[in-house]
């Protein structure tokens, strides 16, 4: 009876297969829905990823490998600290465009995540701040449909939605929806009224994390999706707190009140 193939070889083989045979459905990145990042192209460590080592994880669905290097542990007393990591993974997609010619030809265009946009998730690139404990952004988007019956030349979306997104040091994104409406889309109407969503946002991944914004958050009744760096406090279930100012962590507290100030990242 032939010997079993080591698990690590199987995982690496499936990742290589996605590179060599990109037409396989499981290897293709599906188009992202507005405001969220499709799992196939999501940055960082996506849910269900398998840890190959302390440095890398692989998504068995997309074959994407996320590789980060731990640099240094930062912190003082207690658990009020974090690990500086250097994310090295960078995703890309390849699209084919047919030139009718003559003669006809196919042009392949590589689109990288070097300049992220809302298709890939955050407009804010964590790679520009590789040593941060994380970033918090307010992501506003709409259903890409324009209201009818409004005054001429005014483009107002039918529905709008605002979420908070925590971007971990390795690029992993966690979405938070408002507690007030449960993350429901809201209609601004022809008067383009900014719909309030309160200050409390809860994580949708079951991690029991809560973000409390520094002020009332409202939807932006506009057609252009955008990310805005925000202020507030992120509460972890173990009592840890991250304080954000303009989207960046400035203070870390553990459950016992120990404090680490983050400056100059």
N, C-alpha and C positions, 0 to 999 in steps of 0.2 A: 504493500500500500504506500503510495507516495506521501512524503512528509508534508505537513501543513505549512502553508506560506506564512511567514511571520506577519503579524498584524501591521507593523510599520511599513513593510513592503507593499502590502495591499493598499494602504492609504496613499502612499506616494505614487503608486501605479494609477490609481483613480484620478489623482491630480494631474499626472502626466497625460492621461487619456483625454482630459478636458482640453489640454493645450493642443494635442495632435488631431483630435476629432471635434472641432468646435460646434459641429452641427447637432451634437447630442443635446436633447432638450434640457437635461439636468445641468448642462454646462453653460447654457445661454443665460444672459442676464435679461430678465423681463423688464419692460418699461415701468419706471417708477410711477406710482400714483401720486397726485399732488400733495405736497407737504410731508410725505414720508419717503423713506428710502427703501426701494425694493430689496428683499433679502439677498438676491443674487449679486447685487452691486454694493451692498451696505459695507461701510468701512469698519475696521476693527474686528473684534471677535463677535460673530453673530450667534444667536441662540442655536444650540445643537452642535456647536463646533467641538472638535476633538483635540485635546491637548497632546501634542507630540512630545513636548519637553517644556521646560520653564521659559523657553524663548519663543515658541511658535505654537500656533493652533491651525487646524485646517477645517474648513467648512465642507462637510461631506456632500452637501447639496450642490454647491457651485464649484468645488475644487479649489477655492481661494485659500491661500496660506497667509496668515497674519504673523509677522515677525517683529518682535520688539526686543530691545536690549536694555536690561536694568542697569542703571548707571550708579545710583547712590540712594541710600535711605536717608530721608530728611525727617527730623523730629526731635523733640526734647523729652520732657517727662510724659509718662503714660503712652497712650496710643494716638496722641495728637501729631500725626506726621503722615508722610506719604513716600512713595518710592518714585524717584525720577526715572523715567523710561524714555528711550529713544525709539519711536516707531519708524520702521523702515519700509513697511508694505505700501504699495501704491497700485491701485487698480486701473484698468483701462478696458475700453471696449473697441471692437473693430466693426465698422459698418461698410457695406459694399454698395457702391453706386455705379449704375450702368450708363456708359456713354454710347448713345446709338450710332455715333460715327458719321460717315464711314471712315475707317472700319470700326465696328463696334468693339468696345473694350469694357472691362470692369476695373473700377478704381477702388482701392481699399483705403479707408481713412481711419487712423488710430486716434481715438479721443481718450486722453488721460484724465486722471483726477488731480493733476497738478494745479489746475485752476478750478476748484469745485464750484458747482452751481446747484440749484435746487433739485436737479435730476439725481445727483449723487447724494443729496442730503444737505448738509450745512453749507452755507455760503462762507462760513468761517472755517479756515483750514487749521486743524490742530498741529499740522506739520510746521506751521509758522511759529508755533510756541511749543517746541518739543519737550520742554521740561516742566510744563505746567501740571498741577494736580487735576486740571480739567477746566472746561469752559461751559458756561450756561448761556444759551441763546433763546430768544423768542422768535418762533417761526410762524409767520403769517402767510396764508395762502387762500385760494378760493377755488371754485368749481370750474373755472375757465369758461363760464358762460355769462354773457352780458344780459342785463335786465332789459326788457322791452317796455315801451310806453313811457320811458323817462324823457326829460327834455333833450333836445337835439345836442349831439356831439358830446354827451356825458356818458362815459363808460363805467358802469357800476356792476360788480358781480352779483349773481343771484344769491349765493351763499358765501360766507366767509368763515374761517376757522383759525384760531391761534393756539399753538402748543408751545410748551417749553421743551427744550432738548438739552440734555446734559451730554457733553462730549468728553469721554474719558481720555486719559493720556495716550492710549493706543488707538484712538479714533472711534471706539465703540460708542454708538449713540443710544440713549435711553429717552423715550418720549414721555412727557408729562401732560395730562389733560386737566382742564379746570374742574374743580369740584363742584362749582356752581351749576353747570349745565351738563356735566358728564362728558364733555368733549363734543357736544352736538354742534353742527353747523348752524349759523345764525344768518338771518336775512337783513341786510342793512337798509333796504328800501331805496326808493328814488332820492330820498333826502340824504343818503349816505351817512346814516347815523352810526357812530362807533358803538358797537354792542359790547357792554362790559362783561368780563369773565371773572371778576374778583381777584383775589391774591393767592389763593391756595390751589396748587396743582399736584396731582398724584401720579406716580409712575404706573405705566401700563404693563410692565413686564413682571409684575408680582413680587418685586423686590421690597415693597412697603416703604419706599422712599417718598418723601414729600418735599416740595419746593414752595416756599412762601416768598412771593415777590415783594419788593420794596414799596410798591404802589399798585393801585388798581390797574389791571391789564385789560385792554379793549382791543377788539378786532380793527384792522385797518381796512376800510371799504375801498380797496383799490385793486386793479387787475394784476399788478406786478407782485410776485411772491418775493418775500424778503426775510432776512434774518437780522435781528437786532440784539446786541450784547446787553444784558440786563443785570440788575442788582437784586439781591435777595439772599435767602438762606436755604441751603439744602440739608434736610434732616435724614439721617440714616437710621435704620431700626436699632442699631447697637448704641445709639446715643451720640454718635459723631455728628458734627455740624460743619459744613463748609459755608463760609460767608463770601458772597460774590459782590464785586464792584465792577461795573462795566464789563460783565461777562467773565471776569477772571477771579480766581480764588485769592483772597487777601488774608483770610484767617481760617485756621482749623482748630476745632475744639473737640476733645473727647468727652465721654460720658461723665468723667470726674471733674471736668472744668479745666484740664490742662490745655494749654494754648500754644500754638505755633503760628507765627506771623510769616506770611509769604510776601516777599517784596523783590522786585527786580527780575522776575522771570521773563 
